[in-house]
Amino acid sequence: MATLYIIATPIGNLGDISFRAVEILKSVDLVACEDTRRTLKLLTHLGIRVKMISCRSQNEEFAAEKVIDALNQGQTAAYASDAGTPALSDPGAALIRAAVQAGHDVLPIPGPSAFAALLSVAGGKDKTVIFEGFLSPKPGRRRSRLKELMAMDAACIIYESPFRILKLLGDIAEIDSERYICLGREMTKIHEEYLRGTAAEILDILTKKIEQIGEFSVYISGNKIKKLVNLL
């Protein structure tokens, strides 16, 4: 029985990598990763040289077989997605299932997560938070799912690209103009920014910017907790 480590990697600031993650990356025989180029930059920054294999959403089932073969030979392996915690809107789940089915240990090496990072500064009062990740790029499906989420008493966190963030905020504003929102942009990076208020207020701020840069994470308060006056 061998071990597959699931490693959370920085979402922006390389200084957020944990000491334990570095030690594991130094010790394993193989690192499977969503994008070998991205992971190579991290490993080079850490001064680590190790065999890598591409394991992205498009080839995860095939790549998993290679990782399992290595584990079956007694090698240790790690998996890292491009940024943050694997299997949260990132590949990794298929590999994890395959490793477990093959009888190997799968251990988490916790660390950076855009979901947890935004939640920690959102200032929300909801006891329940739903992680939705990316909504469908199709307008009808996106709006339909958004209505379902915003009808719940729980808060939710959504990831969105810079190409659709204005449309998302517009949809939120139309569904409920009073709902409290916390938006995180370029988290942990140089241009890190957090905006709090209603969707319409945040939309007004963003539309005045020349361009939307970076990935966005959006916290939407639950149906029973719409507007946090003390934060606006």
C-alpha positions as CSV (number, residue, x, y, z in Angstrom):
1,M,0.0,0.0,0.0
2,A,1.3,3.4,-1.0
3,T,0.2,7.0,-0.3
4,L,-1.3,9.6,-2.6
5,Y,-1.1,13.1,-1.1
6,I,-3.6,15.8,-2.2
7,I,-1.8,19.1,-1.9
8,A,-3.3,22.5,-1.7
9,T,-1.2,25.1,-3.5
10,P,-1.1,28.9,-3.5
11,I,-4.0,30.8,-5.2
12,G,-1.6,33.7,-5.9
13,N,1.0,34.4,-3.3
14,L,3.6,31.7,-3.3
15,G,4.4,32.4,0.3
16,D,1.1,30.7,1.3
17,I,2.5,27.2,0.6
18,S,2.6,25.3,3.8
19,F,5.8,23.9,5.3
20,R,4.2,20.4,5.3
21,A,3.3,20.8,1.6
22,V,6.9,21.6,0.7
23,E,8.2,18.6,2.7
24,I,5.8,16.3,1.0
25,L,6.7,17.6,-2.5
26,K,10.4,17.1,-1.7
27,S,9.8,13.5,-0.6
28,V,7.4,12.0,-3.2
29,D,8.5,10.1,-6.3
30,L,5.9,11.5,-8.6
31,V,3.8,14.7,-8.8
32,A,0.6,14.6,-10.9
33,C,-0.7,18.1,-11.7
34,E,-3.4,19.9,-13.6
35,D,-0.9,21.9,-15.7
36,T,2.8,20.8,-15.6
37,R,3.9,24.3,-16.6
38,R,2.1,25.9,-13.7
39,T,3.3,23.4,-11.2
40,L,6.9,23.5,-12.6
41,K,7.0,27.2,-11.7
42,L,6.0,26.4,-8.1
43,L,8.5,23.6,-7.8
44,T,11.3,25.7,-9.3
45,H,10.5,28.5,-6.9
46,L,10.8,25.9,-4.1
47,G,14.0,24.4,-5.5
48,I,12.4,21.0,-6.0
49,R,13.0,18.6,-8.9
50,V,10.7,15.6,-9.3
51,K,9.0,13.6,-12.0
52,M,5.7,15.2,-13.1
53,I,2.7,13.9,-15.0
54,S,-0.2,15.9,-16.5
55,C,-3.5,15.0,-14.9
56,R,-6.1,17.5,-16.0
57,S,-9.9,17.2,-16.5
58,Q,-9.5,16.2,-20.1
59,N,-7.2,13.2,-19.4
60,E,-7.8,12.5,-15.7
61,E,-9.1,8.9,-16.1
62,F,-6.1,8.0,-18.3
63,A,-3.6,9.8,-16.1
64,A,-5.0,8.2,-13.0
65,E,-4.0,4.8,-14.4
66,K,-0.4,5.9,-14.6
67,V,-0.4,7.2,-11.1
68,I,-2.0,4.0,-9.8
69,D,0.7,2.0,-11.6
70,A,3.3,4.0,-9.7
71,L,1.5,3.5,-6.4
72,N,1.2,-0.2,-7.1
73,Q,5.0,-0.3,-7.5
74,G,5.4,1.2,-4.0
75,Q,6.1,4.8,-5.1
76,T,4.6,7.8,-3.3
77,A,2.7,10.4,-5.3
78,A,1.2,13.8,-4.9
79,Y,-1.5,15.6,-6.8
80,A,-1.8,19.4,-7.2
81,S,-4.2,21.5,-9.3
82,D,-3.2,24.8,-10.7
83,A,-4.1,26.7,-7.6
84,G,-5.9,26.1,-4.3
85,T,-7.4,22.8,-3.1
86,P,-7.8,20.0,-5.6
87,A,-11.3,18.7,-6.4
88,L,-12.9,22.1,-5.5
89,S,-13.9,23.2,-9.0
90,D,-10.6,21.6,-10.0
91,P,-9.7,18.0,-11.2
92,G,-8.6,15.4,-8.6
93,A,-11.8,13.5,-7.7
94,A,-11.4,10.8,-10.3
95,L,-7.8,10.2,-9.3
96,I,-8.7,10.0,-5.6
97,R,-11.5,7.5,-6.3
98,A,-9.1,5.3,-8.4
99,A,-6.4,5.4,-5.7
100,V,-8.9,4.4,-3.0
101,Q,-10.4,1.6,-5.1
102,A,-6.8,0.3,-5.6
103,G,-6.3,0.1,-1.9
104,H,-4.0,3.0,-1.4
105,D,-4.0,5.7,1.3
106,V,-5.2,9.2,0.2
107,L,-4.2,11.9,2.6
108,P,-5.0,15.7,2.4
109,I,-2.3,18.3,2.8
110,P,-4.6,21.3,3.6
111,G,-3.8,24.8,2.7
112,P,-4.9,27.7,0.4
113,S,-8.5,27.8,-0.9
114,A,-10.3,30.7,-2.6
115,F,-13.6,29.4,-1.0
116,A,-12.2,29.5,2.6
117,A,-10.2,32.7,2.0
118,L,-13.3,34.7,0.8
119,L,-15.5,33.2,3.6
120,S,-13.1,34.3,6.2
121,V,-13.4,38.0,5.2
122,A,-17.0,38.1,4.0
123,G,-18.4,39.0,7.4
124,G,-21.5,37.0,6.7
125,K,-23.9,35.8,9.4
126,D,-25.2,32.6,7.8
127,K,-24.6,29.3,9.6
128,T,-24.8,27.4,6.3
129,V,-22.7,28.1,3.3
130,I,-23.1,26.3,-0.1
131,F,-20.1,26.0,-2.4
132,E,-21.3,26.2,-5.9
133,G,-18.1,27.0,-7.8
134,F,-18.6,28.0,-11.5
135,L,-22.2,28.4,-12.8
136,S,-23.1,27.4,-16.3
137,P,-21.8,29.9,-19.0
138,K,-25.3,29.6,-20.6
139,P,-27.3,32.6,-19.5
140,G,-30.6,30.7,-19.0
141,R,-29.1,27.9,-16.9
142,R,-26.9,30.4,-15.0
143,R,-29.9,32.5,-14.0
144,S,-32.1,29.5,-13.2
145,R,-29.5,28.0,-10.8
146,L,-28.8,31.4,-9.3
147,K,-32.5,31.8,-8.5
148,E,-32.5,28.4,-6.8
149,L,-29.4,29.3,-4.7
150,M,-30.7,32.7,-3.7
151,A,-34.1,31.2,-2.6
152,M,-32.3,29.2,0.1
153,D,-31.7,30.3,3.6
154,A,-28.0,29.5,3.2
155,A,-25.3,31.7,1.8
156,C,-23.4,30.6,-1.3
157,I,-20.0,31.1,-2.9
158,I,-19.6,31.3,-6.6
159,Y,-16.5,31.5,-8.8
160,E,-16.7,33.7,-11.9
161,S,-14.5,34.7,-14.8
162,P,-13.7,38.4,-15.6
163,F,-15.7,37.9,-18.8
164,R,-19.0,37.2,-17.1
165,I,-18.7,38.9,-13.7
166,L,-20.8,42.0,-14.7
167,K,-23.5,39.8,-16.1
168,L,-23.5,37.7,-12.8
169,L,-23.8,40.8,-10.7
170,G,-26.6,42.1,-12.9
171,D,-28.5,38.9,-12.5
172,I,-28.1,39.0,-8.7
173,A,-29.3,42.6,-8.6
174,E,-32.4,41.7,-10.6
175,I,-33.2,38.7,-8.5
176,D,-32.8,40.5,-5.1
177,S,-31.6,44.1,-5.0
178,E,-31.1,44.0,-1.2
179,R,-28.9,40.9,-0.9
180,Y,-25.5,41.4,0.8
181,I,-22.5,40.5,-1.4
182,C,-18.8,40.2,-0.8
183,L,-16.7,40.0,-3.9
184,G,-13.0,39.0,-3.9
185,R,-10.7,39.7,-6.8
186,E,-7.1,38.6,-7.4
187,M,-7.0,37.2,-3.9
188,T,-3.6,37.1,-2.3
189,K,-2.0,38.8,-5.3
190,I,-0.7,42.3,-5.9
191,H,-4.0,43.8,-7.0
192,E,-6.0,42.0,-4.3
193,E,-9.4,43.7,-3.7
194,Y,-12.6,43.1,-1.8
195,L,-15.9,44.9,-2.4
196,R,-18.9,44.7,-0.1
197,G,-22.4,45.8,-0.5
198,T,-25.4,45.0,-2.7
199,A,-24.9,43.6,-6.2
200,A,-26.0,46.9,-7.7
201,E,-23.5,48.9,-5.6
202,I,-20.6,46.6,-6.5
203,L,-21.7,46.5,-10.2
204,D,-21.5,50.3,-10.3
205,I,-18.0,50.2,-9.0
206,L,-16.8,47.6,-11.4
207,T,-18.4,49.2,-14.5
208,K,-16.2,52.3,-13.9
209,K,-13.0,50.3,-14.2
210,I,-11.4,50.1,-17.6
211,E,-11.2,46.3,-17.5
212,Q,-11.9,43.3,-15.2
213,I,-8.8,41.4,-14.4
214,G,-8.4,38.1,-12.7
215,E,-10.7,35.5,-11.3
216,F,-13.6,36.5,-9.0
217,S,-15.1,34.8,-6.0
218,V,-18.5,36.0,-4.9
219,Y,-20.2,35.5,-1.5
220,I,-24.0,35.9,-1.5
221,S,-25.8,36.0,1.8
222,G,-28.7,33.8,2.5
223,N,-32.4,34.7,1.9
224,K,-33.1,35.4,5.5
225,I,-30.0,37.6,5.9
226,K,-30.2,40.1,3.0
227,K,-28.4,43.3,4.0
228,L,-25.8,43.8,6.6
229,V,-26.1,47.5,7.3
230,N,-23.0,47.7,9.5
231,L,-20.9,46.6,6.6
232,L,-22.2,49.0,4.0
